[in-house]
Amino acid sequence: MSLGVPDYLIVGGGSAGAVLAARLAENPSVRVLLIEAGPDTPPGNVPDDVADLFPSSSLNQNYFWPGLQAQRRPGGPLYPYPQARIMGGGSSIMGMWALRGVPSDFEAWEAAGAEGWGPSDVVKIYRKFENDLDRDNTQAKPAPYTIRRVPHENWPPFATAMERAAMARGMRTIGDINEDPSEGFFPLPLSHGDARSSSASTYLTSAVRRWPNLEIMADTQVTKLRFDGTRAVGVTVRRGGVTSNIDAREVILSSGAVHSPAMLMRSGIGPGDELQRLGIAPVAVRAGVGRNLQNHPYLNIAMTLPSGQRMAESLRHFALAGIRVSSGLKDCPPADLMVFAIGRVSGRGWGPSLAMVGASVYAPFSRGSVTLSSPDIDVRPAISFQFMTDPRDAPRMVQATRFAESLLMETAVKDTFNDAFLLPPIMALNQFDRPGVTGSIMAQAATLLLNAPAPVSRFVLNRMLQPGRWIGNAKRRQALTDDEILGAVAPMGHVTSTCSIGRPDNPMAVVDKNLRVYGIDNLRVVDASVMPCVPSANTNLTTIMVAERAAELIASGVR
């Protein structure tokens, strides 16, 4: 290692870690070491599927932790659950939605003890890094993270018909949902310019990588945090089969809401009884480590589009538009439901032949956990989302889906597609895409099927998509039952809150408002795990905001 003992050793180069490394290294008097378990994506060598405007990288298993599984409902089966292992983390493989959280999210954060993280505080941070090409930035300083929207003229007819149907119901169209976070229909802000915006590509630029006070170690797994009493002094790493220790003056854990709590627990910080049961000597007992896990439950409805009603094949765009809706249920915040429109489901040529409309609860109350079943670094942590365990969530999931279902059956919308199908509860793109030769063969079959007469495609898809099913077209409809809706729910990739910010007297709090781990010196957590509750938005933009805010706190001398 060329830096000697770094001032800041960052564990994880994801949405937060890459940002934090770049910002801290702006001070030439400090030394920063960034360690990432997955491959690097340096400028000039970004893989094509990562740069792609269609999220092809989400299908590449080389960018994910192997063997990770999650339980969705209490007593339910385990399903594979992807978590990124690549420079840029989730920002390198996500669907590129660039949504801020809404004011009620940050009011809840403040109420939980995150003082200084209120709506007026965080909006300044968002604006600091957003390079929104569709916004008037004439008075803004240069910002790293490029955002734009798909122009209306490039939308397929079903999306513009949905907008008209929403307006006919009294909803308004919002041009910039991030600056005007309220109910309504809006074009989705997306994390790309000519290529994907990731935290790696926008912060770890060629110029930044040349700074002599920044070192990046990719393909290197941190196996444990090291302590001198209750003071963090470094980490143990495994690289190329060789294990070694690295010292540091401060350690910052930025491994995400699954792996950050797992790392804390393996290193002796967590619920005391669970640690002792696994033979781990407690360094600091914090009952909240791995608890309070949140995520957004969602489902998708697919539509077969006839020729002439599809997005142009040359366009690679995935997400197009969203609708924020308020459930109106007691104790639920405004704009707590989300409906969204997807223009193509595959990066292959047939992709625009199928579109999707999704529905989700974006302000859920149910909370789950991340726990250890072994202290062994190669045994994956156990993830349990506990969806629908809070009685306020299931009725709202049904409500969001009913809203989406009714929009699709509006005359102006249903005339733009052949048939609509409820999809089974699998991560959306995995239902339609496969890599390699198998994927090529499936693509040829999909092209033939989706250009066959509608009765043929309807019959075949209705069998292929079980336990999903056909739900309607312009002539007739078969309404979904509540049980079918709840049975189709899957988790998004928006895990948060397992190392939550909270007040010192809250035993479930893991970090203070400055992101310092309670009971431990020289150790912080900076990633989505510190969020007291999941934002009512896709989490990437808020995770970057957390890292930007953390960098300011650290640079100001907060210890």
Phi, psi and omega in degrees: 000132188272344186277347193077217178276114181289150173288324181227120175251116185256124181264099179115123181255040184275207182306322179271313189298319180294320178297311184298318180299314181295317182292316181295324182286354174298336175273108186292349181273356178246153179251132186236129175242123178250124181245125179235133182289332184264189181287155176276159176228066186291157177306137183086349180222035176280125180303146182302322183287338175283319181286338186306140176288337167272138186286059180298330182297338180292350181258358184266108184295343179291348182259012186230156173292127180283147170078008181279133181227160180217147173262131185270317182236154179304130180077001182277173181286168175270140175236150173304140179226109185285135172225132189294142171225080184195153177300133188094346176052225182301330181292344179268350184229356186283176180281004172072024173285134183241067181259133169283159165293167182257162184307321182297331176300312187279338168296320177293323177298313179299317180298331180278353178116004179273067180294136185090003179242027181283175183305316182288336178285312188284332181298328177295324180288314177307311184295336180295323186249350182281119171257076185276110186289345179261004182252152176287104182252024185297333181257005186268154173280158177304138183230150189278330197260106186281135181225142172205177181236156176284124180301145181307323184294346177263358180285146169289157186303329183298325182289317178292327176293323176297320178298315179297320180295321178295318180294325178296338177270007177093005178276152179256158174269132182249119183291320182230092185295336180285327177271342180229071189280081181221187179290145175147177178266139183209146168291135184286127170290135188234147184275070175195156165248254173277346177213171180305138168267114172244165177296332178289313185287330185265338180250318181268063182285173178302319181295316180296319182293342178276350180298132183288346182264008178239127175236139180240126176243106177265171181052037182228121184258124171284125182260339183194148169274147181246143185228151165246098189067244178248027178244124177290132183235357180156198183219164168253134182235159175233121183220122181058033179082359181253132179257137180208167178254144175232126178274157177202153178281329174214139178251134178236119182268117181227053187257005176093170190284353171262309189274336176295310177296325178297319178295317177301314183294317178298334182267001174103016178242114182164197178297121188303315183293323180291320178298313181296325179296330179267003180079021179260123179287122181294133171263321175210127180273115176226105186296339185275353181296122181086353179265176176066017180305131175230156178199165178266123172280143181206168171215166181232146171244126180261147176233133171278130184253131177288158175304137183095348179244015186254157171293147180304136183299332182288342181274134186260008188290145180257288182273145183238309190208162178220165175225122172266131183228145175264133179288328183077004179287150180302138177070007180258139182288165176292158177054043184271353180245149180227135170237140185218156183244131180245129187272336177209152186246358179214149175282348178283170189302330182278355188308318180287355179288340177239138174235171179220149167237127182248161177222142184206155167267113185264359173227066182286159177251337181298144180226143181239214186203157167240123183229165176258140170254352179199149174284353182292126181299335182271359174262119186291146176294157179268129181246127178228112184281332180058040179303142173069013178283335171276129187297348180276348188274314183300313179301326180284328175297318177296317181298316179298319181291319178299322178296313179297316180300316182291324177297317181296332183268003171295142185306316183296334182269313187293341176284353181264353180226163179278303185215151177243142183225133168288129181271150176292163187281071178234151175308130198308306187291333180294343179285339188240344189239142172222149179277171169065206183297319178302317179296323179294319179294316179296325179295319178296317179295319180297320179300315179296315184296315186281352174251007175282165174308143186307319179299326180290309180297323179299314182296313184292314181296325179298329176279319183293327189268007178299142009281007169287177181196167175296138180234348178164167172207196185292339186260326182209170187212144175234097189299149178281147171271162177301320181296321178296319178298309183292331178287343181266001185287134176231164178273142168282181178266035191249057184281136182212171157079012182275353173225057195295145167294141176192172181285158182302330182274003177266109184295342180270353177286143180251322179233157177274184184296343177260011173072019176274136181289127179298134175086358183228134175271149173064030178221126175234161168241130180224092176186190184294344181293339183277350182295125181299330172211157182294134177292157179278057186189163170300144199273348188300312184296322179288328176295319175297319178300317178302317180293320177297317179295319179298319180298320177295316180299314182293317181295333180281356176095009177293121182252000000 
